[in-house]
């Protein structure tokens, strides 16, 4: 159904137009009548019609003025001006106001029917577009929480890959240049409040997450065991010190909210302010470590304060990146040495508790695993968590470092083998043409120098020798079939000069193509 408002100061005109439309297009319209401009504006604002037939000349508020006011409130309404010939200039002005069409009095049935069909098509198209927008919004509403979970898990597991975080952040309309992580630690098994948390953790999680997101405009991760991770952007113009004070204040607010609403204690660890996605991952690791160091204390603790009070120096991201570079270069000795130095700094001569060392080394290995595109994050976590003493933890960590290097070497060998197989397939398809090593190297995305080295390593001969051998074997087969003459065979196997073909053949077979054919034609012994 469509709502149609007919505005005309003559009742007979309105009723006649309604009767005509009911006859032309039955059961499609709900009609509204207005005898002047003021009434038309009131009815339009109250009933929001889809179409309006507006007479230009009416007492009081004129038709064009009524159109101006209606268009302000109902920009999507389809308006048709009704005018006599004398007022055609006003009808043109109406078109400038966004009027869809005009009808001359007395309106003919065919003209009215044509205008209505046009308006109905426009309205249906607009409704279809609106439905598509609503469907997209609905899909997006379901997609956004998944995107948020995916992005936070990337940061937590240090699996940030190329443009993926930027794409997800764009979808979520987030702009992170600097920020920090906050980890909320709820009661664990055996602690006061555990049963309350276990029975209502979904309600608690949703409530605390919403409270944090409303106040901090942050990313909230999934509930991982008894912990909830928040990634909080640094507001423009705020200094690091003021943000640290603000983060501690927000930590207390979250603790108070959780205690007052659910009667639960809450421990909070806060990481330092960092730049970029790598920095946020590092800040999360710091926040987790703070929680580990204060696992029996339900308070708010900041990583920077912990470092200052202990006199410990935080490991620089630059040192971690140097270790990753050594790993990517398969430099086992250098990687092992750098890893050992970092591990010693975590232990601080045996003064640091096992939980703190475990948190640091786990974060470091997750950073390395992400850097070498390893998917063993979950297995790595389980392995390190199973270590019960410092010696076992160090052995497990060193074994994982070696495993990451071995994985890189296996991947490299697999890649080389795959590239070589692609090259052989390409050669088998092209060797009868004017093929070159440079063309083949370009096909498999390698430099000619590296491709030449790789090819000789796998095949035990040069590219030219390999192609020549394929051509000579094919030439022998064709000569033996005796279907083509020698000149045709020369062209068939990729040579343009019969004399050159003959010389290459003699070098490979120890005889000329003609001698080879004669030999094939000799009858065998009886």
N, C-alpha and C positions, 0 to 999 in steps of 0.2 A: 504494500500500500504506500501511496505517496500523499503527503499533505499539501494541498493547493490553496493558497490564499488569493481571493479575487477582491481587489480594491477598486471600487468605482462608486461615484456618488449617485448613480442611477440604479435603483434596485432591479429594474427590468433587464438592464444590461448584465448585471451580475447573475441573475437567475437564468437568463437566456444562455449565457456562456456556460454555466454549470450544466444545464440540461443538454446542451450540445456535446459537452465533454463526456457526460454519463452515457450518451448514446454512441459516441465515437469509440470510447475505450471504457467499457463497463467494469465496475467492481475493482477499480484500480486507485480511486482517489477518495480522500476525505477532504471535504470542502470547508473553508472558512470565509466569511464575508465581512468586508469593511466598507463603510459608507464614506469615509474620509481618511486623510493622511494620518491623523492622530490615532484613530482606531486601528489602522493598518500596522502602525509601529507597535502598539500595545499587543495586538494579537500575534504579531511576529515574534516579539520577545517572550510571550507566554507559551506559545504552541510550537515555535521553531519549525515553520513549514519548509518543505523541500523546494517548492516552487511558489512564485508570487507573480500574479498578473496585475500590474499596477497602471491605473489610468493616470495620465500626466496632469490633466486639468481637474482639480477637485477643490472644494471649499476648505478654507483653513490651511493646514500644511499641505503644500503642493506635492505632487507625485515624486518629483525629482528629489526634493528635500527629504521626503519619507524614505526614498531609496538610500540616500546618504546615511541616514541614521540606522537603517536596518542593516546595511552592509557593514557598519562598524561592529554590530553584535553578531551578525550571521553572515560571515564572508563566504560561506559555501552555498548559501541559498541561490537558486537559479531564478533570476528576475526577468520578466518580459514586460515591456512597456506597451500600453494600449493608447493609441492617439488617433486624432482625426488628421486629415491632410494638412490643415493649417498649422499643426504643431510638429511637423516633421523635424524641424531644427532642434526642438527639445529632445526628440527621440535620439538624435545623433549625440547630444550631450549625455543622455542616459547611457549610451554605449561606452562612453569614456569613463563612466562610473563603475563599469563592470557589468552592466546589463547584458544578458545573454542574447536577446532578440527583441523585436517589436512587431506589433500587429496593428494594422490600420482598421479603424471602424468603418463600416460593420465588418467584423472578422468573418472570413469565409471558412466553411468546414474543413476544406482541404488544407488551408494555411494553418488553422489551429491544430489539426492532426499532425502535420509535419513538424510544427514547433514542439508539440508534446513529445513526439518520438525522439527528437534531438535532445530535449531536456532529460527524458528518461534514460537515454543512453549515457549522457554525461554523469547523471546521478549513480547509475549502476557501475560505471567505471570507477567513480570516486569511492563507492562502497567496497568494490573489489580491492582497490588499493589500500583502503583502510583495513580491510580484513587481512590482507597480506602483512601490513605493518604490525597488526596485533599478533598474528601468528609468529612473526619474527621476534617480536618482543617477548612472547611466551617462551619460544625456544631459547632466546638469549637469557631469560630469567632462570631457565634450567641449566644453561651452559656456564653461566658466570661462577657459580659455586665450584663447579668442576675445574674451571680455569684457575680459580684461586687456590684450590687444593693442589693442582698440578704445579703451580709456580712455587708455593710454599714448600712442597716436597722436594723440588729441585734445589731450593736453598738449603733445606735441612740435610739432604743427602749429598749436597755439593755436586749435583749432576747438571749444572748450568751448561747448556749447549748452544753456542753461537747466537742466533737471533731469537731462539725460542722464548727466553724471558721477556724480551722487548715486545714480541708479538702478544704474549699473554698479558703483559702489563698494559699494552694498548687496548686490548679487549676490555680490560677492567678499568680503563681510563685512569691509570696510575702513572705518576711521574716521579721516579726515584733517582735522585742524583746522589744524595747522601741519606743515611738512615742507620738504625740500630735494631737489634733484636731483643725481645723480652721473652723469657720462658717462665710460664706459670706452672708451678709444681703442686699438684693436689696430693692429698694423703695417699700413701701406699699401703699395701697389705701389712697389717700388724700395727699401723699407726692410728691414733685417735681420729675418728671421722671417716675411716676407710669404708665402713659399711654404708654410711650415708652416701658417700661418693659413688660406691659401686652400684647401689640401687637406683640412684637418680642421675647418673653421670651424663646422660644425653641432655636432660633438662638443664643441669648445671653448666654443661659445655655451651649450649646455645645461649643461655642467659649471660654468662660471663663474656662470651665472644661478642655478643651484641653490645654489651656495655662498653667493651674496649673499642670496638669499631666505631661506635657513635662518638666517643670522646677523642679518639686518637687518629681516626681516618686511616687505620692500618690494615695490613693483610693478616688474616688469621688462618693458621694451619689446622689440619685435622687433629683430633685428640690422639696422641701417640702414647699409649699406656696411661700414665697418670700426668702427662705433661701437655701443655698447650703452648705453641710458639706464636708470637706476634712479631711482625716486621713493620717497623714504624718509620715513616719518612721524616726527615728533618725539615721543619717549616722554614721557608725563606727568611733570611735575615736573623735567624737565631744563632747565637754562638754555641760552641760545644759545651761551655761551662753551664750556661743557662739551661741548655737542653738536658744536661745531666741532672740538674736540680729538678727540672720538670719531670723527667723520667722517674726519679725516686718518688716524687709526689704522686704521680699516677700509679706507681706500684702500691703505695699506701692506700690509694682510693680503691684499687682493685681488691686488695686484701680486706678492707672494710666492707666493701659491697658483698664479697663472698661470705664473710663472717656474719653480717647482719641478715642476709637473705637465706642462707643455707646452714648457718652455724658451723662452717668449715674453716679450718686453718688453711693458709695458702703461703707457699714459699715462692719468691720471685727472684730470678737472676736476670741481670741486665748487661748486655754487651756494649762495647764502646762504639762510638759513631764511626762508620766506615763509608767509603765511596764505592759505587757500582755493585753489581750482583755478587762478584767475588767477595767484596767487602761485607755484604750482608750475610753471606754464608759464614764468614769468619766471625762476625759479631754473634751469630747464633751459636757457634761453637764455644765462644767465650761465655755466653749466658748459660749454656748447658754445664760448663765447667764450674761456674759459680754455684749453680744448684747442687752439683755433686759435692763441692767443698762444704756446703752448708745444708746437707741433706737432712740433718736432724734439727734444723732451725727454720721455723716458718716466719721468715722476715723478708725484707727487701735488701738485696745486696748487688752492688755494682762492680763489674770486672775491674774498672780503673782503680777503684778504692782498694780492692783486694791486692792488686799488683803493687800499689804504693805501700800498703801496710806491710806486705811480706818482703819488700825490697827486691822482688823478682823483676826481671826485665822481660817484657813480652817479646815473643818471637816475631820477627818482622816478616811481612808477606814476601819481601824480596828474597829472604833466605829460603822460604818455601818454594818460590818460583825457580830458584837456582837448582834446588833438588829435583823439581819436576823436569827442568831442562836436561839434567844429567840422565834422568830416567828415560826421557824421550829419545835421547841420543844413544841409549843402550850402554851407557858407561857404568857398568856394574860397580866397579871399584869406587868411583867418585860418588855415585848415588849412595852406596853403603856408608862411606865416610861422612857425607853430609847428613844422612839420616841419623847416624850414631851421635853426631854433635848436637843435633836438635833434640834427640831423645835424652841426652845427658842434661840439657837445659831444662827439660820437663821434670826430670827427677830431682834436680837441685841437690846432688850429692846424697840422695836418699832421704831428704827432709820432707819431700812432698808425699801426701797420702796416695795410696794406690788409686783411689777414685779420681783424683785430680790428674794423675799421669795418664790413666786410661782415657779420660775425656780429651786430653790434648793429643795423644797419639792416634786416637780414633778419628778426630777431626782432621789430622794431618793425612792419614791414609785415605780418608774419604776424598780429600782434596786431590791427592795423587791419582786415585782411581777415576775420579771424574776427568782429570787432565788427560789420561790415557784412554778414555772412553770405555772403561771397564764397567760391567753391569753387576759386579759382585758385591755391591754395597751392603745388602742385607746379610749375606754370608760373612762378610768381613766383620760387621757389627756383632753377630752371634759368636764368632770365633774369639774376638777380643774380650767380650763380656764373660766368656767361659773361663778366662785365665784367673786363677785364684791367688796368685802371689806375683811380686814384681818380676822375678826371674821368668816365670811362665809367660807373663805379658810381653816382656821384651823378646823372647824367642818367637812368640806368635807374630808380633809386629814385624820382626826381621824376615820371617818366612813369607809374610804377605808382601813385603817389599820385593823379595826375589820373585814371587809369583807374578807380580805386576810386570816386572822386566821380562820374564819368560813369556808372558802373554803377548807383550809387544813383539817379541821376536817371532812367535808363532804367527801372529797376525801379518807381520811383514812378509814372512815366507809364503803364507797363503796368498797374500796380495800379489807377490811376484809370480807365483804359479798361475794365478788367475789371469794376470796380464799376459803371460807367455802363451797360455792357451788361446786367448783372444787373438794374439798376433799370428799364431799358427793357422787358426781358422781363416783369418783375413788373407794370409799368403796362399792358402789352398784355393781360395776363391779368385785370387787375382794374379797368380804366378804366370798365367798365359798372356797377361797384358804387360804394359810397360811399367812394372812395379819397381819401387825403389825402397831402400831402407828408411829414408827420411819420411816417405809417405806412411809407411807402416808404423814408425815411431810416433808420428803425429796421431795416427788412428787410435793408439793405446795411451795417448797423453803422456809420453815420455820424451826426454831429450834424445836426439840421435846417439849421442855419446853413451848415455846410460843404457839405452836400448841395445846398442851393439854389444856392450859388456854383458848385459843380462842374457842376450840371445846366445852368445858363445858359451856362457856358463851352463845354460840348460841343454844346448844341442851339441856342444863339442865341435862346432864349426861356425864359420862366418855366415852372415846373412846371404851374401852372394853365392857362396858354395852350396847353401841349403836350397836356394831357388834354382840354381843350375842343376842340382841333382834331381829336383822334381821335374824340371823341363826335359832332362835327358831320359828319365824313366818313361815319361809320357811319349817322347819321340820314339823310343824303342818299341813301345806298345803299338803306336800308329804304323810304324814301318812293318812290324810283324803282321798286322792286319791286312796290309797291302791294298788299302782302299784309296789312299791319297798318294800323289807323287811327292817327291822329296821337297820341292819348293813349297807346296801347300802345307806340308808338315812343319817346315821352318816357320811359316807365319802362324800356324795353329798353336805352336808351343811358345810363342812370344818373341820370336826374333824377326827382324826386318831385313837382314842381309843374309842370303843363303850361304855365301862364302864364310862369313863369320860363324854361322850355325854349324857349318861343316867342320871348322877348326875346333870349336868347342866340343862337338860330338866326338871327334877323333881323340881329343885330350882325355875325355871321360871314358870312352869305350875302347880306345886302342885301335880304332879303325874308322874310316869315313862312313857316312850314312849309306853310300852306295855299296861299300864292301859289306856293311852289316846286313843290308837287304839281300845281297847275293848269298851271304851265308845262311840267311833264313830260308832262301829258296832251294838250297841244295837238298836233294832227297836223302833221307837217312839210309843207313846200311840195311840190306835185305836180311 
